């Protein structure tokens, strides 16, 4: 087994609990902006200081304790907002266990996970009011339903159910209790080893697992991140990913707060450009799809203006100058940077692979771009590129204090095997599921990630695919669909794809793909007709196949303009998407061989 331990680059304080971190931030940064957002797109700007944030957490926490919710499980669900952050932190920092749910879950799954999580309170965004009503009708064990922004509820939303309470009423109770000297929340004991957050992984309710995280898990991950990366105080970070996701929760919230950053909530992806410019955003944490879209838009604008060739020439020159410690990137490319708000200097991508040409582009125009890797089970970050080591195509070295390993008998760099990790960030286990816990957590502390990859000569991790999605051919050879999808992603006009193995009538396994196109981005030769499109795609697939061993070659494909089924962090839900494909084929009485080249919409 090959192992590597992350290196510490910066001296930082290690907090025992998240409450310690929040209170320390309130002392250090006090009146500085912690949160900035609009009440609605183009609406009034609202700003909360670090002191406001800590006070609001204490006020809500006091009210929840007064309601008798100490040590109870509480669901938090809804769009990213200041109230979401206050609610989650009030729960974990003295009340009980927060159960953040994916805001895009359908009603039956929210009902099911509320029961599985043994929740006794349900804090929700007004957009989830109908779902809250459904949970209330189904589950008498939920004693309180608290709407974060009751003023945004439509008229006639009063249910008559006394379990429903508006946010402002709860905050009033908390404020009055604090004035009367109630310190039940302020002085509540916290055990850093006990579960404080229960996060359900993506998947159907039958498949999703409840990841149990403690204060020690989360604060150790924060410590690892800040000991590896350096961010200047006062910079502004744009919050895009959903807060129920551990990457946004741990890094987008706690890490940013620990640096004294101001967190700005995006008004929506359609307002991204406007938000970048208005708030002069410095930092973006997101998934590859967002950065791919930004890159494509920049490239398209450069082509229209006739400056693409010039920019690419200047990138080569600035790379050479950097080797001489001369950095003129932000001066030469200021027009591109100004279109992104002018201040953007750091982008971190996670959750899926990203083309190294995009990483190179951002870095070469003056924006530090790092790729990272983690799991909900590891609180979440395991590894990331950084200012000291940034190997394009990798997810970097493990963070400070985190061990990673490749389960392979070979000691040679590049030897592939399952990725393992060991650190204080590794979860307590899966909630009420000891068998599933035993499958991934070894007695010596190593967590089996289910991802396959290798270490390079720089001790950086490269991920080649998921063990569960691996296609095993009849001759024993293995194909990781992620590798093939990555190459397909370079086809112009191809928005996304999914690759799988289909058993043929001759009992062989054929590599098949569903290609999702963006018609606007296709070359003109492919737009004239469906026949022209398929002919052009055939040629593109042939070129992709030449970049792989023959056994990995895509044999059959179908085409669609319909988005693949994905999680809120834009990961493909493979089982659900493949089920949809098989249903579509069955309805048409086709196999992949007879459906080859057809459009499915």
Buried (B, 14 or more C-beta within 10 A) or exposed (E): EBBBBBBBBEEBEBBEBBBBBBBBBBEEBEEBBBBBBBEEEEEEEEEBBBBBBBBBBBBBBBBBBBBEBBEBBBBBBBBBBBBBBBBBBBBBBBBBBBBBBBBEBEBEBBBBBBBBBBBBBBBBBBBBBEBBBBBBEBBEEBBBBBBBBBEBBEEEBEBEEEBBBBBEEBBEBBBBBBEEEBEBBBEBEBEBEEBBBBBBBBBEBEEBBBBBBBBBBBBBBBBBBBBBBEBEEEBBBBBBBBBBBBBBBBBBBBBBBBBBBBBBBBBEEEBBBBBBBBBEBBBBBBBBBBBBBBBBEBBEBBEEEEBBEEBEEBBEEBEEEBEEEEEEBBEBBEEBBEBBBBBBBBBBBBBBBBBEEBBBBBBBBBBBBBBBBBBBBBBBBBBBBBEEBBBBBBBBBBBBBBBBBBBBEEEEBEBBBBBBBBBBBBBBBBBEEEEBBEEBBEEEEBBBBBBBBBBBEEBBBBBBBBBEBBBEBEEEEBBBBBBBBBBBBEBEBBBBBBBBBBEBEEEEBBBBBBBBBEEEEBEEEBEEEEEBBBEBBEEBBEEBBEEBEEEBBBBBBBBBEEEBBBBBBBBBBBBBBBEBBEEBBEEEEBBBEEBBBBBBE
